[in-house]
Amino acid sequence: MKRILQLVGIAQQYILLHAMYFVGIGIPAAVAKFFGKHFLPFSSKNTSWIKHKQSSSHNSMY
């Protein structure tokens, strides 16, 4: 009986975990894709760190 309850608990956790993943990640990702939002685009866009000059001393940052 204990073994059966343990298997039921594992199955319950598996189902709930996947349901929460779908609600938390799957639906927002589908909505974002519908509206044309792209997360982590793999393009050669210039990022903000390229635009900033690196200084030789830390004193010039303050």
TAJO-V870280 format. One record per residue. N is the residue number from 0. RES is the residue in three letters. BURIAL is 1 if it has 24 or more other ideal C-beta (glycine too) atoms within 12 Angstrom, else 0. Layout:
BEGIN
((N	RES	BURIAL) (N	RES	BURIAL))
END
This chain:
BEGIN
((0	MET	0) (1	LYS	0) (2	ARG	0) (3	ILE	0) (4	LEU	0) (5	GLN	0) (6	LEU	0) (7	VAL	0) (8	GLY	0) (9	ILE	0) (10	ALA	0) (11	GLN	0) (12	GLN	0) (13	TYR	0) (14	ILE	0) (15	LEU	0) (16	LEU	0) (17	HIS	0) (18	ALA	0) (19	MET	0) (20	TYR	0) (21	PHE	0) (22	VAL	0) (23	GLY	0) (24	ILE	0) (25	GLY	0) (26	ILE	0) (27	PRO	0) (28	ALA	0) (29	ALA	0) (30	VAL	0) (31	ALA	0) (32	LYS	0) (33	PHE	0) (34	PHE	0) (35	GLY	0) (36	LYS	0) (37	HIS	0) (38	PHE	0) (39	LEU	0) (40	PRO	0) (41	PHE	0) (42	SER	0) (43	SER	0) (44	LYS	0) (45	ASN	0) (46	THR	0) (47	SER	0) (48	TRP	0) (49	ILE	0) (50	LYS	0) (51	HIS	0) (52	LYS	0) (53	GLN	0) (54	SER	0) (55	SER	0) (56	SER	0) (57	HIS	0) (58	ASN	0) (59	SER	0) (60	MET	0) (61	TYR	0))
END
